[in-house]
Amino acid sequence: MLSTLTTTVLAAEETHHEVNQALAWGIGVLTLGILFGLIFALMAFGAGREHS
């Protein structure tokens, strides 16, 4: 069991993936925009309702 775990960890350490920074920032900005839009919609919907 330990041998399998060790080889898996070593294989994961040896592989190196390049990360496209522009794509990562784009996904982050898109996600942030969606979340802000949902917060705005929630606040707009709640503004017309009476408080209990």
N, C-alpha and C positions, 0 to 999 in steps of 0.2 A: 504494500500500500504506500509506504513512504517513497519507494522508488518511483512509482507512477506520479505521485505528487511532486517529487523533485524534478522529474523530467518535464512535467507540465509547466512548472514555474520557470525552469530554464528556457523552455521553448518560448514562453511568453516574453521573457526578458530579451531574447535574441531578436525577435521580430520588432521592426521599427516602422511605424506608419507616419507619413508626412500628413500634417493637418493643414488644410487650406484655411488660413486665417480669415480671409474675406468671407468665405462661406460660413464660418463659425460666427463672425460678427453679424452677418446678414440674418442668420437664424435667430440670434439673440435679439436683434432689433425688431424683427418680425414678431417674435414671441412677446416682447415688451409692448409693442403696439397693440397686439390683440388683447393683452391683459388690461392696458389702459382703456381701451375701447369698452371692454366689459365692465370695468369700474365706472366709466362715464355713463353707460347704459343703466347700470344699477342705481346710480345716484339720480339720474333723470327720471327713472321709473318711480323711485321712492319719494321724489319731491312733490308729486301730485297726490300722495296718499295722506290720510289723516293719521296722526299718531295716537296710539291707544294708551 
